[in-house]
Amino acid sequence: MPSDPILGADAVYVIALKKRIPSEVQPLDAVREKVTADVRQREATEAARKAGQAFYSTLTNGLAQNKSFQAVCLEANVISHKLPPFSLSTRSLPQEWEGRVDLSLLKDVASSLSPGKTSRFEPTRDGGMIVHLLLRLPVDEGKLKAELSAFTAGLREERRREALSEWLHKQYDQAHVTVASSQKKTASE
């Protein structure tokens, strides 16, 4: 049985159930591999998080003893990976880093650090990460000069479109436009 009509901004919707699919419990043999893989992945993630937390404790102790980040990593047999430079406006990392690190989390963590400082252990979807900020690079003046005019022009165009849109909305509101239904019939017809 269809629902009552639902009025939208530019359409009318009617919802109806087309087909009912009964739920079923699949036999263990059919899902064994998937369940096993899921359990192994969950256990591996949990083990990675525990190892990350343990390393963070080792790291804080080593840093308190004035050891360098690299020295603590070497002593703990932990491999650190150096990321390419990035900024808060970076939209993606190079191909070899895609899927390895959540860029938005990385930017959040790195933005709160001072050069030479280390973040806490940050859990991720598949384990976790600790960020050690080596340094903040100054803006490349040549690149800034080359890209500034295009950026400014794009920003100006965006603001122009916003102003036009706002003006059109005000004009529409002031015109008191009402939409008459073409299906309405007057008494004289």
C-alpha positions as CSV (number, residue, x, y, z in Angstrom):
1,M,0.0,0.0,0.0
2,P,1.5,3.3,-1.0
3,S,2.1,6.1,1.5
4,D,0.3,9.4,1.5
5,P,1.9,11.9,-0.9
6,I,4.9,13.7,0.6
7,L,5.4,17.2,-0.7
8,G,8.9,18.2,-1.5
9,A,10.4,21.5,-2.7
10,D,9.9,20.7,-6.3
11,A,8.3,17.3,-6.4
12,V,5.7,15.0,-4.7
13,Y,6.9,11.7,-3.5
14,V,4.9,8.5,-2.9
15,I,6.6,5.6,-1.1
16,A,5.6,2.0,-1.5
17,L,7.1,-1.4,-0.6
18,K,8.0,-3.2,-3.7
19,K,9.3,-6.5,-2.3
20,R,9.8,-8.0,1.1
21,I,13.0,-10.0,1.4
22,P,13.0,-12.4,4.4
23,S,16.0,-12.4,6.7
24,E,18.1,-15.5,6.7
25,V,20.9,-16.8,8.8
26,Q,23.6,-18.1,6.5
27,P,25.3,-21.4,7.3
28,L,28.7,-21.2,9.0
29,D,30.5,-22.8,6.0
30,A,29.3,-19.9,3.8
31,V,30.6,-17.2,6.1
32,R,33.5,-18.9,7.8
33,E,36.3,-17.2,5.7
34,K,34.7,-13.7,6.1
35,V,34.2,-14.1,9.9
36,T,37.8,-15.5,10.3
37,A,39.2,-12.6,8.3
38,D,37.2,-10.0,10.3
39,V,38.3,-11.5,13.6
40,R,41.9,-11.5,12.5
41,Q,41.7,-7.9,11.3
42,R,40.1,-6.8,14.6
43,E,42.8,-8.7,16.6
44,A,45.6,-7.2,14.5
45,T,44.1,-3.7,15.0
46,E,43.9,-4.2,18.7
47,A,47.5,-5.5,18.8
48,A,48.7,-2.5,16.8
49,R,46.9,-0.1,19.2
50,K,48.4,-1.8,22.3
51,A,51.9,-1.8,20.7
52,G,51.4,1.9,19.8
53,Q,50.4,2.8,23.4
54,A,53.3,0.8,24.8
55,F,55.7,2.6,22.4
56,Y,54.2,6.0,23.4
57,S,55.1,5.2,27.0
58,T,58.6,4.2,26.0
59,L,58.8,7.4,23.9
60,T,57.8,9.7,26.6
61,N,60.3,8.2,29.0
62,G,63.1,8.5,26.4
63,L,62.2,12.1,25.6
64,A,62.2,12.9,29.3
65,Q,65.8,11.5,29.4
66,N,66.7,14.0,26.6
67,K,66.9,11.3,23.9
68,S,65.9,12.2,20.4
69,F,62.8,10.9,18.7
70,Q,64.9,8.9,16.3
71,A,67.1,7.4,19.1
72,V,64.1,6.2,21.0
73,C,62.6,4.7,17.8
74,L,66.0,2.9,17.1
75,E,66.2,1.5,20.7
76,A,62.6,0.3,20.5
77,N,63.0,-1.2,17.0
78,V,60.2,1.0,15.7
79,I,60.4,2.3,12.1
80,S,59.5,5.9,11.7
81,H,58.3,7.2,8.4
82,K,59.0,10.7,7.1
83,L,56.0,12.2,5.4
84,P,56.4,14.7,2.6
85,P,55.7,18.3,3.4
86,F,52.0,19.2,3.7
87,S,49.9,22.2,4.8
88,L,46.4,22.6,6.2
89,S,45.2,23.2,2.6
90,T,46.7,20.0,1.3
91,R,43.9,17.9,-0.2
92,S,45.8,14.6,-0.7
93,L,49.2,13.0,-0.1
94,P,51.3,11.3,-2.7
95,Q,50.1,7.9,-4.0
96,E,52.4,5.9,-1.7
97,W,50.7,7.5,1.3
98,E,47.1,7.1,0.2
99,G,45.2,4.8,2.5
100,R,48.1,4.6,5.0
101,V,47.2,7.7,6.9
102,D,44.0,9.8,7.5
103,L,45.0,13.2,6.1
104,S,42.5,15.2,8.1
105,L,43.5,13.5,11.4
106,L,47.2,14.1,10.5
107,K,46.6,17.8,9.8
108,D,44.6,18.1,13.0
109,V,47.4,16.5,15.1
110,A,50.3,18.2,13.3
111,S,48.7,21.7,13.5
112,S,48.7,21.6,17.3
113,L,52.4,20.7,17.6
114,S,55.4,23.0,17.8
115,P,58.6,22.0,15.9
116,G,60.5,19.3,17.7
117,K,57.4,18.2,19.7
118,T,55.6,14.9,19.6
119,S,51.9,14.1,19.7
120,R,50.1,11.5,21.9
121,F,49.3,8.1,20.4
122,E,46.3,8.7,18.2
123,P,44.2,5.6,17.5
124,T,43.1,5.2,13.8
125,R,40.8,2.8,11.9
126,D,43.6,0.2,11.5
127,G,45.9,0.9,14.5
128,G,47.3,4.3,15.4
129,M,50.0,6.9,14.9
130,I,52.3,9.2,16.7
131,V,53.4,12.4,15.0
132,H,56.7,14.0,15.6
133,L,56.9,17.5,14.0
134,L,60.4,18.1,12.7
135,L,59.9,21.7,11.5
136,R,57.5,24.1,9.9
137,L,58.7,25.2,6.5
138,P,58.1,28.9,5.4
139,V,55.9,29.5,2.4
140,D,57.8,29.3,-0.9
141,E,57.8,32.9,-2.1
142,G,58.1,31.9,-5.7
143,K,55.2,29.6,-5.5
144,L,53.2,32.1,-3.6
145,K,53.7,34.8,-6.2
146,A,52.9,32.4,-9.0
147,E,49.7,31.2,-7.5
148,L,48.4,34.3,-5.6
149,S,46.8,36.0,-8.6
150,A,44.9,32.9,-9.6
151,F,43.8,32.3,-6.0
152,T,42.7,35.9,-5.6
153,A,40.8,35.8,-8.9
154,G,39.0,32.5,-7.9
155,L,38.1,34.0,-4.5
156,R,36.8,37.2,-6.1
157,E,34.7,35.1,-8.5
158,E,33.3,33.0,-5.7
159,R,32.3,36.1,-3.7
160,R,30.7,37.7,-6.8
161,R,28.6,34.6,-7.3
162,E,27.6,34.6,-3.6
163,A,26.6,38.3,-3.8
164,L,24.6,37.7,-7.0
165,S,22.8,34.7,-5.4
166,E,22.0,36.7,-2.3
167,W,20.6,39.6,-4.4
168,L,18.5,37.2,-6.5
169,H,17.0,35.6,-3.3
170,K,16.1,39.1,-1.9
171,Q,14.5,40.1,-5.3
172,Y,12.5,36.8,-5.3
173,D,11.3,37.4,-1.7
174,Q,10.4,41.0,-2.4
175,A,8.4,40.1,-5.5
176,H,6.1,37.9,-3.3
177,V,6.0,35.3,-6.1
178,T,3.2,32.7,-5.7
179,V,3.0,29.6,-7.9
180,A,-0.5,28.9,-9.1
181,S,-1.3,25.3,-9.9
182,S,-2.1,24.8,-13.6
183,Q,-4.6,22.2,-12.5
184,K,-6.8,24.7,-10.6
185,K,-10.0,25.6,-12.4
186,T,-11.9,28.7,-11.8
187,A,-15.7,28.8,-11.3
188,S,-16.1,30.5,-14.6
189,E,-14.7,27.7,-16.7
